[in-house]
Amino acid sequence: MYDPRLVPRAIGHYLAGFTDGEGSFNVSFRPRGDYRMPWKVSLCFNVSQRDEVILAKLKRYLACGTMRQRHDGVWYYEVNNLTAIRENVIPFFDFFRFLSAKKQRDFAKFKHLAILLAEGRHLNRQGVEEILRIRSDMNDGGKRRYTDEMILGAFEKSSETTRQTRLDEP
C-alpha cells in the first residue's frame, strides 16, 4: 500500500511546490456512444514541462501514472486512473500540502469529485449536474471542450433515443 510518509521530506515538499505552480487537477467529459451514459466522466492529475527530470520524479514518488512526450517536445505526466488518484495522488498531496489558496481550492474540489466518482454519482444526470457545479471554478474556469449545456443536453438526446426505441418495439 502506498505511503507518502516514506517519500523523503525534501523531495515531497519540492514536488508539491512544483505541482503548486505547474500542476493541474481536472475532470473531463468524453462523449460515449457505447456507454450506458452519454458521457464518460474521468479525473486527471497532470503536469507538463520541457524537462522530463521532475516529471520522472513525480512518477517515481507517486508510484503511478504515465509519461509521454508531445510532438512539440514537451513532456506530459498524468494520472487518470481513479484508483491511483484515490490511493496515491490524494494521499501524497494531503501529506505534502500546497501553499497557494488556488491550488488548495482546486485540490479540495478534486478530492470531492474523486469521492463522487467512487460512489458512482457520475452515472446519473443529477450526479453529473453536481460534478459540473463543482468543476465550474476549478482551474479558474479553464478552457472546456464541452460546455455544461452540451453535456446536459446529451442526456435529453439519450433519453429521447431510449423513449423512441421503446415506442418502436412490438
QUIVENTA-V235813 format. One line per field, one symbol per residue. ss: DSSP state (@ for helix, = for strand, . for the rest). phi: phi as a letter, one per 40 degrees, with the letter a starting at -180 (. if undefined). burial: I if it has 16 or more other C-alpha atoms within 10 Angstrom, else O. A space follows every 10 residues. Layout:
ss=???
phi=???
burial=???
This chain:
ss=...@@@..@@ @@@@@@@@@@ @@======== =.......== =========. .@@@@@@@@@ @@...====. ....=====. .@@@@@@@@@ @@@@@..... @@@@@@@@@@ @@@@@@@@.. @@@.@@@@@@ @@@@@..@@@ @......@@@ @@@@@@@@@@ @@@@@@@@..
phi=.cbccccddc cdcccccccd cbcabbbbbb cbcbbcbcbc bababaabac ccdccccddc ccfagbbabc ccgccbbabb cdcccccbcc cccccbcccc cccdcccccc cccccccccg cccadccccc cccccdbcff gfcbcbcdcc cccccccccc cccccccccc
burial=OOOIOOOOOO OIIOIIIIII OOIIIIIOIO OOOOOOIIII IIIIIIIIIO OIOIIIOIIO IIOIIOIOOO OOOOIIIIII OIOIIOOIII IIIOOIIIOO OOIIOIIIII IOIIOIIOOO IIIOIOIIIO IIOIIOOIIO OOOOOOOOOO IIOOIOOOOO OOOOOOOOOO
